Amino acid sequence: MSGEGKDGTTFVYRSPVKHSVTIAGHETAITLEPIFWTALRVAAQAQSLPLNALIARIDVERIATADPPNLASAIRQWLMVAAQSAKSSQP
């Protein structure tokens, strides 16, 4: 893994970035590292969803758990599970 983006900039080991998103009509701030923001945008696009809609879906799943983590942690975990599922479904 080179850790470089298409334009040659490094996107691994960068500080978290805060973005405001609207979930169920409420604005909230989520802080994630750039690599996770990129992965989240790619996942939303792959599912033909707006970014806010995917985050809202993850939030609903998160809240339904017995001991829900914070939203940023839930997003990271969701992305890891999605990546592992995609990798295991490849021939």
C-alpha positions in Angstrom: 0.0 0.0 0.0 1.6 3.2 -1.1 -0.6 5.6 0.8 -0.8 8.0 -2.0 -3.8 9.4 -3.8 -4.1 9.7 -7.5 -2.6 13.2 -7.4 0.4 12.0 -5.5 -0.7 13.4 -2.2 -0.5 11.2 0.9 -3.9 10.4 2.4 -2.7 7.9 5.0 -1.7 9.0 8.5 -3.4 12.4 8.2 -5.2 14.1 11.0 -9.0 13.8 11.3 -11.2 16.2 9.6 -14.6 17.4 10.9 -17.6 17.6 8.5 -21.2 18.6 9.3 -23.8 16.3 8.1 -27.6 16.2 8.4 -29.1 13.0 9.9 -32.9 12.8 10.3 -33.2 16.6 10.0 -30.5 17.3 12.6 -27.1 18.6 11.9 -24.2 16.9 13.5 -20.4 17.0 13.2 -18.4 13.9 12.5 -14.6 13.7 12.7 -12.9 11.1 10.6 -9.5 10.7 9.0 -9.5 11.6 5.3 -9.0 8.0 4.2 -12.3 7.1 5.9 -14.1 10.1 4.4 -12.9 8.9 1.0 -14.0 5.3 1.6 -17.4 6.6 2.9 -18.0 8.6 -0.2 -17.0 5.7 -2.5 -19.4 3.4 -0.5 -22.3 5.9 -0.8 -21.7 6.3 -4.5 -21.6 2.5 -5.0 -25.0 2.2 -3.3 -26.3 5.2 -5.2 -27.0 7.1 -2.0 -26.2 10.6 -0.9 -23.5 10.6 1.7 -25.9 11.8 4.4 -28.3 8.9 3.6 -25.5 6.3 4.1 -24.4 7.9 7.3 -28.1 7.9 8.5 -28.4 4.2 7.7 -25.2 3.5 9.6 -26.5 5.5 12.5 -29.8 3.5 12.6 -27.8 0.3 12.7 -25.5 1.7 15.4 -28.4 2.8 17.6 -30.0 -0.7 17.4 -27.0 -2.3 19.1 -26.9 -3.2 22.8 -24.0 -0.9 23.5 -23.7 1.6 20.6 -20.3 3.2 19.9 -20.0 6.8 18.9 -21.0 7.6 15.3 -17.4 8.1 14.0 -16.4 4.7 15.5 -19.5 3.0 14.0 -18.7 4.5 10.6 -15.1 3.1 10.7 -16.3 -0.3 11.8 -19.0 -0.3 9.1 -16.4 0.5 6.5 -14.1 -2.3 7.7 -16.9 -4.8 7.5 -17.9 -3.6 4.1 -14.3 -3.8 2.8 -13.9 -7.3 4.3 -17.2 -8.4 2.7 -16.2 -7.0 -0.7 -12.8 -8.8 -0.5 -14.3 -12.1 0.5 -16.9 -12.0 -2.3 -14.2 -11.6 -5.0 -13.3 -14.7 -6.9 
